[in-house]
Amino acid sequence: MGEINIDVNYLARVEGRGALHVRIAKDGKVKDLKFRIYEPPRFFESFLIGRRYDELMELTSRICGICPVAHQITALRAVENALGVEPSQQTKDLRKLLAISAHIQSNVLSMYFLSLPDLMGYESIIPMTKDHLHIVKRGLKLKKLGNDITDLIGGRAVHPVTAVVNGFTALPSKNKLQVTRKRLKEAKQDAYDTVDLFSEIEIPDFKRKCEHMAMSDPKEYAINRGRFKSTEGLNVDEMNYRNYISEEQKSYSTALHSHVKNRDSFMVGPLPRVNINFNQLSSDAKDATKRSGVKFPNFNPFISHLARAIELVHNIDESIEIIDRVPLKKERDEITCKSGFGAAITEAPRGSLYHSYELDNNGIVRKADIVPPTAHNALNVERDINEFVKNILDLPLDEITLKCEMLIRAYDPCISCSTH
């Protein structure tokens, strides 16, 4: 075998600008590997300094047009932790519904439009429509459902505006929520069909045991709050995150690389969430998983697609539960500014997202720290490719290259978030 060079200078069907470079020696050993993120950094942590606490949810929303809800809610919770504010149950419920809506639209985008063409042998979703129009239409319908719920709760589908510290500036009408409830019930079969699709489709047979991490709560499927847990026994309060997670700058990447202190890389995202929180899934999501024939916990990163589908079933179930119980009463207490430190971790669609802020007595930011899911995952992507590529060296170069790209797309990296 001669030396193999894999060069993907622009990764397609991922959010943002990244590349992959792998050098494999004649003996089959990987001698150089770079998941290179070259999108220019945007320095959000720096220009948040000097801004008021009640501006952060709007500003951090602009980190990403796909993940604005996650950044908003994480910023709000970090500020509330700094100010000692505990929102009402109604606010928590509406935020959960808002977060779920973002998970629905983002995970459907990843499954149907970014990764499914790979798995079905197409260059993109466009030529796929000729042979599988019903599948494409199903994906569009589900994505619109997520977008419409974001619009209903947040005031608009992208960069929503109603979520503020300790409440909402406007509440959805009960009638519109009931219309949404009906649409969610109708979407249930589409969610089941999505699980069936991604359990039947062929994926690479690859497993690498690594540390998986996600927010977890014994009472619910954690998205907006909980403890940061791992498959290797880590169990961290979000305020103590920096005692356990470090970052390292790589010369070839504008995204920092995270690792567990005194350990190694880790994975965040839908697969770790299902692995760690399987018992908190709805009964229908568990039944759909059983029907898929796939066992969890699972350490094949390509199973992330199926994990998103399983979460879709759960997300529909929990959305209906929230709509049925939320009272929709006007409420909002006044906020008292004070100095303090606040941190929060939530589950963005792509994985765990960390924000922390130090505020002075006037509620002005003096320090900011933001770690998006792709910064958490970047090092683990390299670890996975390093092992995966060794298993496929007998394939032609173009197939090796495509399968490495497919592995990256299974993570659904949000590169623009990672270069904040």
HELIX and SHEET records of a PDB file:
HELIX    1   1 PHE A   44  PHE A   47  1                                   4    
HELIX    2   2 TYR A   53  GLU A   55  5                                   3    
HELIX    3   3 LEU A   56  SER A   61  1                                   6    
HELIX    4   4 PRO A   68  LEU A   83  1                                  16    
HELIX    5   5 GLN A   89  VAL A  108  1                                  20    
HELIX    6   6 LEU A  109  SER A  115  3                                   7    
HELIX    7   7 LEU A  116  MET A  120  1                                   5    
HELIX    8   8 ILE A  125  ASP A  131  1                                   7    
HELIX    9   9 LEU A  133  GLY A  154  1                                  22    
HELIX   10  10 LYS A  174  GLU A  200  1                                  27    
HELIX   11  11 GLU A  238  ASN A  243  5                                   6    
HELIX   12  12 PRO A  270  ASN A  277  1                                   8    
HELIX   13  13 PHE A  278  GLN A  280  5                                   3    
HELIX   14  14 SER A  283  SER A  292  1                                  10    
HELIX   15  15 PRO A  301  ILE A  303  5                                   3    
HELIX   16  16 SER A  304  ARG A  325  1                                  22    
HELIX   17  17 PRO A  373  PHE A  388  1                                  16    
HELIX   18  18 VAL A  389  ASN A  391  5                                   3    
HELIX   19  19 LEU A  397  TYR A  411  1                                  15    
HELIX   20  20 ILE A  415  SER A  418  1                                   4    
SHEET    1   A 3 ILE A   4  VAL A   8  0                                        
SHEET    2   A 3 GLY A  18  ILE A  24 -1                                        
SHEET    3   A 3 VAL A  30  ILE A  37 -1                                        
SHEET    1   B 2 ALA A 163  VAL A 164  0                                        
SHEET    2   B 2 GLY A 167  PHE A 168 -1                                        
SHEET    1   C 4 ASN A 235  VAL A 236  0                                        
SHEET    2   C 4 ARG A 227  SER A 230 -1                                        
SHEET    3   C 4 GLU A 211  SER A 216 -1                                        
SHEET    4   C 4 PHE A 266  MET A 267  1                                        
SHEET    1   D 2 ILE A 245  GLU A 248  0                                        
SHEET    2   D 2 HIS A 257  VAL A 260 -1                                        
SHEET    1   E 3 GLY A 340  ALA A 348  0                                        
SHEET    2   E 3 GLY A 351  LEU A 359 -1                                        
SHEET    3   E 3 VAL A 365  VAL A 371 -1                                        
END                                                                             
